[in-house]
Every structure is written in C-alpha cells, then in structure tokens.
C-alpha cells in the first residue's frame, strides 16, 4: 500500500511539473492582466496591449520548451518598450550582484569609502541603519555601488546630510470599481494616477555629509542617491550609461514554474516636471581608474546635466505649472495636446562628460 502511494505521488509530481500549452497560455494571460492594470504604459498612445496578447498566443501554444515560452512572453512585453518590464531568469537572479550587500568602510586620502561586498542579505538589512553611525559627521563619503543589484538594502535609509534632501515622487496607476461593457452601474469605474512622496532625508544639526555614488549599468541605484543628487549634496558618477531600470520601480511576478518577470509599477516625478534618472558624470572608465577619477572630483564642481525636453507620450502623463494633473484614459495624448495650459513631462537625459 505504501509503495502504491509513493508511486502515485511520484506520478502526480511529474504531471504537475509538465506544462501543457493551456497552462502556459493561462499563465501568460495572468501576466497580461497584471500589466494591464499596473503598468504605466499599458493604455498609452501607440500601445495596443490587447493585440500583444493576441499575437503572442499562437507562439505560446506552440512552445515546446521553457525557452520558447519565455521568448513568446518576452515578445509580448516588448510592446511596452520598457526595459524594466521583462522576463527574468533564475540564473540572472542568482548572480553575484545579488549578494553584494555587505558594507565595508575604509579611508583613502581623507575620503571615507563604503564598498558593498558579498554578504548575508538578512544581516545587511538588520544592520544597515547602524552604518550611518559609523560615518563621519561631515565631509565627503564615496559609496562604491558598482555591480550591486541590492545596494538599496545595504545602505542606510537616512544619514546626516549637509542639506535636507527629498527624492523624486513615484506615480502609480490606481483603479477603483469595475468597468463593464455598458459603462453603467452604481459607483462606476475610475482609473487614475496616484503620486507618492519621495524619501525625505533631514539635514544634520551641524556639518553634515556630502556623497558621491559610484555606479555602473549593473548597479541598483537607491532612492538615497536620487534624493541627495536632487538637493545637490550628492552626485551620481557612473562608469557607463545608466537608465531608470536600475531604480527599484518594479514588482516581481511569478509566471509559471521557474519563470519570473519584473513589471514596472511606477515612474519617477521630480518637482520641476521631469522624470527618469541621469548621472552627473559618465567616466568611460572602469575598475580602479574609475574609483580614482571619482575621488578626484569635488562635489561642489559636479552639477546635474542639462535637461533635454522629450515627450513621454508612452506614459500618457500631463502636468500643469502648479500641480501634477494626470488623467488615465485611452485618449490622453489628444487631451494633452489640445490644452495649451498643460505641458508634457520632460525626461532627464544624461550629458556625457569625458574626464581627462
């Protein structure tokens, strides 16, 4: 009897592990629905999210392996034109960058350097706020975040900065009620944008720190860095080009089996109406050369690059001069372009500076 039960459980486990075409299609449909109601660009002009699933369906049903299934889902997500929303493999999530979370403090030529090395994630989360107490009360600190995918969890949430620093807000889509075909019923349905305030770091009573955040395209960029950059007490210096996908603005989504996706949940919004991120300086250097170049740059001489205006039609977001007004409808592009009192949000774009 015991043997039969073991054989039955073994057979059931094999059956559960096997993925039928319709299980894959159901999993893709769940991801599609999640993106439809959470991603900022799902209803934007030029994005036909319904058609994306329709085009992907035959390939999903014909997929003979996890790789083919992942490719079909990736093709569906590509319609959003958002590098932050993509299929993520387990191999990618288990890479070395996901363990670079343990801070180590050194001092070189009078500058305090905090490096993130391999360490235990849970311990880093428990001790990260004690890091602020180990830093000097004033002067410059260089945070070497290169290659760390989890730097936001290794750095303190706050520290004694020279000037109050406020990070960019996060704009998210919110839905209320139920949308039916007849557009009738009690309560109705509303879809709108909600703005969450950015992190606020209070200034030290006296003195206070300035910071240089040394990053590269593999590094996660914490809100602490964006807040200090925004106030002028910090600078983001990068080995190469960076983009908004390096900020924690996405949510993990389990698709099926070992397949995962990251889905953008918000966009950044600065008080001046801009969005996105940019480095103060792009070094075009790596390793020790990049570190030495970053150490030579006084904060007072690093300024945020000029902001180039480009329309964020893909997000369907508009703002007026005084407050952010965002209307989430299928025709948002038309609404904005017809109202001359509103302007498109602008994107912060990096100005590349080559150092000698």
C-alpha positions in Angstrom: 0.0 0.0 0.0 2.8 2.4 0.9 4.6 1.6 -2.3 1.4 2.4 -4.3 1.1 5.8 -2.5 4.7 6.6 -3.3 4.3 5.7 -6.9 1.1 7.7 -7.2 2.7 10.8 -5.6 5.7 10.4 -7.9 3.4 10.3 -10.9 1.5 13.3 -9.7 4.6 15.3 -9.2 5.8 14.5 -12.7 2.3 15.5 -14.1 2.4 18.8 -12.2 5.9 19.6 -13.4 4.9 19.2 -17.0 3.4 22.3 -18.5 0.6 22.0 -21.0 0.1 24.6 -23.7 -3.1 25.9 -22.0 -1.4 26.2 -18.6 1.2 28.3 -20.3 -1.5 30.4 -22.0 -3.3 30.8 -18.7 -0.1 31.9 -17.0 0.6 34.4 -19.8 -2.9 35.8 -19.6 -2.5 36.4 -15.8 0.7 38.4 -16.5 -1.1 40.2 -19.3 -3.9 41.2 -16.9 -1.5 42.3 -14.2 0.4 44.5 -16.6 -2.8 46.0 -18.0 -3.8 47.3 -14.6 -0.4 48.1 -13.1 2.0 49.2 -15.8 2.0 53.0 -16.6 2.2 52.5 -20.4 -0.4 49.8 -20.8 -3.1 52.2 -22.1 -0.7 54.8 -23.7 -0.9 56.0 -27.2 0.8 53.6 -29.6 0.5 50.6 -27.3 -2.2 48.0 -28.3 -1.9 45.7 -25.3 -4.9 43.6 -26.4 -3.2 42.9 -29.7 0.1 42.0 -27.9 -1.6 39.0 -26.3 -3.4 38.0 -29.5 -0.1 38.0 -31.4 1.7 36.0 -28.7 -1.0 33.4 -28.2 -0.1 31.1 -31.2 3.6 31.1 -30.2 2.7 30.4 -26.5 0.5 27.4 -27.5 3.2 26.1 -29.9 6.1 26.4 -27.4 7.9 23.1 -26.9 10.2 24.3 -24.1 10.5 26.8 -21.3 12.9 28.8 -23.5 10.3 29.1 -26.4 7.6 30.0 -23.8 9.9 32.7 -22.3 10.6 34.1 -25.8 6.9 34.4 -26.6 6.2 36.2 -23.4 9.2 38.5 -23.9 7.8 39.4 -27.3 4.5 40.3 -25.8 6.2 42.5 -23.1 8.4 44.2 -25.8 5.3 46.1 -27.0 5.6 48.3 -23.9 9.1 49.4 -25.0 10.1 49.4 -21.3 13.4 47.6 -20.4 12.3 47.5 -16.8 9.4 45.1 -17.7 10.9 41.9 -18.9 11.3 38.2 -18.3 13.9 37.4 -15.7 15.7 34.1 -15.5 16.5 32.4 -12.2 20.2 32.3 -13.3 20.1 36.1 -13.6 18.5 36.4 -10.2 21.2 34.2 -8.6 24.2 36.1 -10.0 26.9 37.6 -7.9 25.4 41.1 -8.0 22.5 39.9 -5.8 24.9 39.1 -2.9 26.9 42.4 -2.9 25.2 43.9 0.1 27.7 43.9 3.0 29.2 47.4 3.6 32.9 47.8 4.4 34.3 51.2 5.4 37.8 52.4 4.5 39.5 55.7 4.3 41.7 56.8 1.4 43.4 60.2 1.2 41.0 61.6 3.7 37.8 60.4 2.0 35.6 57.8 3.6 34.8 55.0 1.1 31.9 52.5 1.6 32.1 49.4 -0.6 29.5 46.7 -0.9 30.8 43.2 -1.0 29.4 39.7 -0.7 27.4 39.1 2.5 24.3 37.8 4.1 21.2 39.7 2.9 19.3 39.3 6.2 22.2 40.5 8.3 22.7 43.5 6.0 19.0 44.5 6.3 19.3 44.4 10.1 22.5 46.4 10.4 22.3 48.9 7.6 21.0 51.8 9.7 23.9 51.3 12.1 26.2 52.2 9.1 25.1 55.8 9.4 26.5 56.0 12.9 29.9 54.7 11.7 30.2 57.5 9.1 31.9 60.9 9.9 29.7 63.8 10.9 30.8 65.9 8.0 32.9 65.8 4.8 32.5 63.6 1.7 31.7 59.9 1.6 32.1 57.8 -1.6 29.7 54.9 -1.9 31.0 52.3 -4.3 27.8 50.5 -5.5 29.2 49.1 -8.7 27.8 45.7 -9.7 25.5 45.5 -6.7 21.9 44.6 -7.5 20.7 45.2 -4.0 22.5 48.3 -2.9 19.2 49.9 -1.7 19.1 47.2 1.1 22.8 47.6 2.1 22.7 51.4 2.6 21.0 53.2 5.5 17.6 54.7 4.9 18.8 58.0 6.2 22.1 59.7 7.3 23.2 63.1 8.5 23.3 65.1 5.2 24.5 68.7 4.8 21.2 69.8 3.4 17.7 68.4 3.5 17.2 66.0 0.6 14.0 64.9 -1.0 13.8 62.2 -3.6 11.6 62.1 -6.7 8.0 61.1 -6.2 6.6 57.9 -7.6 3.5 58.0 -9.8 1.4 54.8 -9.9 -1.8 53.8 -11.7 -4.8 53.2 -9.4 -8.2 51.6 -10.3 -11.4 51.8 -8.5 -14.7 50.0 -9.1 -15.4 47.7 -12.0 -15.5 48.6 -15.7 -18.4 46.8 -17.5 -19.4 46.8 -21.2 -22.4 49.2 -20.8 -20.4 51.7 -18.7 -23.3 51.8 -16.2 -23.9 50.7 -12.6 -23.6 52.1 -9.1 -20.2 53.5 -8.1 -18.8 53.5 -11.6 -15.2 52.9 -12.5 -12.2 55.2 -12.3 -8.6 54.8 -13.4 -6.2 57.5 -12.3 -2.7 58.3 -11.2 -1.6 58.5 -7.6 1.6 60.3 -6.5 3.6 59.0 -3.6 6.1 61.4 -2.0 9.8 60.6 -2.4 12.1 59.8 0.5 13.0 62.7 2.8 16.3 62.9 4.5 16.6 65.6 7.2 19.7 67.8 7.4 22.2 67.3 10.2 22.1 69.9 13.0 25.5 71.0 12.1 28.0 70.0 9.4 26.6 67.1 7.5 27.7 64.8 4.8 28.0 65.0 1.0 28.2 61.9 -1.1 29.5 60.5 -4.4 27.7 57.4 -5.5 29.9 55.4 -7.9 27.8 53.1 -10.1 27.7 51.3 -13.4 25.0 49.8 -15.6 24.8 46.7 -13.4 24.2 48.6 -10.2 20.9 49.3 -8.5 20.6 53.0 -7.7 19.0 53.6 -4.3 16.5 56.4 -3.6 19.1 57.8 -1.1 21.3 58.6 -4.1 18.5 60.2 -6.1 17.4 62.4 -3.1 20.9 63.6 -2.4 21.5 64.3 -6.1 18.3 66.2 -6.2 19.4 68.5 -3.4 22.9 69.0 -4.6 24.5 67.3 -1.6 25.3 64.2 -3.7 26.4 63.2 -7.2 25.9 60.0 -9.2 29.1 59.2 -11.1 28.9 56.3 -13.4 31.4 54.2 -15.4 29.0 54.0 -18.3 25.5 54.9 -19.3 22.7 54.3 -16.8 18.9 54.3 -17.0 15.7 54.3 -14.9 15.5 50.5 -15.0 18.2 50.5 -12.3 15.9 52.1 -9.8 13.6 49.9 -7.8 10.3 50.7 -9.5 9.2 47.2 -10.5 7.4 44.3 -8.9 8.3 40.6 -9.3 5.7 38.4 -11.0 5.8 34.6 -10.9 4.7 33.5 -14.4 5.0 29.7 -14.3 7.5 27.2 -12.8 10.9 28.9 -12.6 9.9 31.7 -15.0 9.7 35.2 -13.4 9.0 38.7 -14.7 9.7 42.2 -13.5 6.8 44.6 -14.1 7.2 48.4 -13.7 4.8 49.8 -11.2 5.7 53.5 -11.2 7.5 56.3 -12.9 9.6 58.9 -11.2 8.4 62.5 -11.0 10.5 65.5 -9.9 9.1 68.8 -8.7 10.3 70.5 -11.9 8.2 68.2 -14.0 11.0 65.9 -15.2 11.3 62.2 -14.9 13.9 59.4 -15.3 17.5 59.5 -14.0 20.9 60.6 -15.2 24.4 60.5 -14.0 26.2 63.8 -13.1 29.3 62.4 -14.8 29.9 59.4 -17.1 33.5 58.5 -16.7 34.1 55.9 -19.5 36.5 54.2 -17.2 36.3 51.1 -15.1 37.8 49.4 -12.1 40.5 51.3 -10.1 40.7 54.0 -12.7 37.1 54.9 -12.3 37.5 54.9 -8.5 40.5 57.3 -8.7 38.6 59.6 -11.0 35.6 59.7 -8.7 37.8 60.5 -5.7 39.4 63.5 -7.6 36.0 65.2 -8.2 34.9 67.7 -5.5 31.1 67.7 -5.0 31.0 71.5 -5.4 32.1 71.1 -9.0 29.6 68.4 -10.0 26.3 69.6 -11.4 23.4 67.8 -12.8 23.4 67.7 -16.6 21.2 70.0 -18.6 17.7 68.6 -19.0 16.5 67.9 -22.5 12.8 68.0 -23.3 11.2 64.9 -24.7 7.6 63.9 -24.7 6.6 61.0 -22.5 3.7 60.1 -24.7 4.1 56.4 -23.8 3.0 57.1 -20.2 0.2 59.4 -21.1 1.0 61.9 -18.4 0.4 65.6 -18.4 1.2 68.3 -15.8 0.4 72.0 -15.4 2.6 74.6 -13.8 1.4 74.3 -10.2 0.3 70.8 -9.5 0.6 67.4 -11.3 -2.6 66.6 -13.0 -2.7 63.2 -14.7 -5.7 61.7 -16.4 -5.5 58.0 -17.3 -7.7 57.4 -20.4 -7.2 55.8 -23.8 -7.1 59.3 -25.4 -4.8 61.1 -23.0 -2.5 62.2 -25.9 -5.3 64.0 -27.5 -6.4 65.6 -24.3 -3.0 67.0 -23.5 -2.2 68.2 -27.0 -5.4 70.2 -27.2 -4.9 72.0 -23.9 -2.3 74.7 -24.2 -2.2 75.3 -20.5 -0.6 71.8 -19.9 2.8 70.7 -21.0 4.4 67.3 -21.4 6.6 65.9 -18.7 10.2 66.1 -19.6 12.7 63.3 -19.3 16.1 63.8 -17.6 18.7 62.8 -20.1 22.4 62.3 -19.4 25.0 64.7 -20.7 28.2 62.7 -21.2 31.3 64.3 -19.8 34.6 62.8 -20.6 37.2 63.5 -18.0 40.9 63.8 -18.8 
